[in-house]
Amino acid sequence: MTRIVIIGGGPGGYEAALVGAQLGAEVTVVDCDGLGGASVLTDCVPSKTLIATAEVMTTFDSSYEELGIIVADDTPHIEQAARVVGVDLGKVNRRVKRLALAQSHDITASVTRAGARVMRGRGRLEGLQAADGSRQVVVTAADGTEETLSADAVLIATGGHPREIRTRSPTASGS
């Protein structure tokens, strides 16, 4: 049986785990934040939730009077034209986190149902490739404990970071 260790649980990592497990490999996914990666945990899901909140507020603010909805507030009479319809950002943030974690848990359940193992921690390659072609991956859990995994194939799926290109500062010219 082929042993595959995937370091990184974002879309590339968890999709590879699903395919590997479906093809009969012994698959372990190592991730420190939760499956789904930045897309689920910090980028797409949270952004869409914040955008949906903003859209509801915009629609409400532009149509509540026409729909006969009364907004009661404590705005002093002199500032009545500057009525405030607000959003509790603490509640919005808690909802964002809840939705992102729920999706991450769903992905984890799907991967484990397919037969892959999910480990919470950070993985690193250890030593050189063995004569049989295998590699050792050391997984360090949040509590500091370590486990060494032997793999016939290691997939590094830790995502990417945008490259920031330095811009040249305009040079002072005499003209």
Salt bridges, closest charged atoms under 4 A:
ASP61 OD1 - ARG83 NH2 3.04
GLU126 OE1 - ARG124 NE 3.42
GLU146 OE2 - ARG124 NH1 3.49
GLU147 OE1 - ARG117 NH2 3.01
ASP152 OD1 - ARG3 NH2 2.85
